[in-house]
């Protein structure tokens, strides 16, 4: 039998209602650490065979204060102390639940133990009536105050909000090799590092749409009351302009071997953790060599599958590059990761927002997901990241069913948790 935490809340509310003549206060308080790190605590109940005092027949007590309160008996207190000693637990709060005939205790777990394994052992102890994690609940509302977050179906589809409880990509350096980016956009972090390998036009740099959209998918600032939520908002964003707009309107852009080679070299020298290449073109020996150097340096390179779905083009023709396509493309290559790529809302120049489609956006999403993983495992390799993301989608690399990676599940698997939430 497992007693839900909701039962604890109901019981506490009932006791509070019985004491209306006293100032409202918690009948059993938890330390502040239990709010910020609930995974370090367990809720245990032991049987408490104590009878309430019997009042005289026809008596009318003035209130519950005049009746003996249900309290922990000697047996329950002995068992709770013995459990603490046997499993190296520390009692932080307790509360006898009259409705259930149990004494409820919250224990802090030992620092170096495995919480799931220890909880399983405690639950099987014959002295224990029930044992469970200290679960966390919340009111039913959006996790973000960003006005367009409800339009981000991709974020919901990949369980990004749940994953943010464990990782937001902190300290991971993501190099976006693309067009310029509107780094003055109010929904981008202020500390973006930029370099321009195309020209010296700073105004044009900020007016480029494609790179702005890619950067927004990865690193848009959440809960700032502006716009959207980035998949890995705490990364250090490195923007290297190697491509330029083909026309004044739209997102179509072009690059060449020289500008891309400079940008790749700069990303390696800047010790990037991830390089995002939301572009495609002919096989290029120089660029292939540089990608090889990046991989040798421990950098994970993520590239976009072209519109025709074939992987015989740069950069996805390189075996060490993680190839990404949009789920909606309909292509059947089972070696390719799929992510949402249709009508993805992201940033646009001049502080605007727009919907974009294509494997470029899916590639940016996967780069963001990998940043969430690498923030928790700095030595994570491309193959390990790819396996985690394939596995989180419930597929193997030999399965052609299109399915998006689940950031929450990937993190849980990597961290060897039964779930990805912090409780």
Secondary structure by P-SEA (a helix, b strand, c coil): ccccaaaaaaaaaaaaaaccccccccccccccccccccccbbbbbccccccccccccccccccccccccccccaaaaaaaaaaaaaaccccccccccccccbbbbbbbccccccaaaaaaaaaacccccccccbbbbbcccccccccccccaaaaaaaaaaaaaaccccccbbbbbccccccccccccccbbbbbbcccccaaaaaaccaaaaaaaaccccccccccbbbcccccbbbbbccbbbcccccccccccaaaaaaaaaaaaaacccbbbccccccccaaaaaaaaaaaaabbbbbbbbccccccccccccccccbbbbbccccccccccccccccbbbbbbcccbbbbbbcaaaaaaaaaaaaaaaaaacccccaaaaaaaaaaaacccccccbbbbbcaaaaaaaaacccccccc
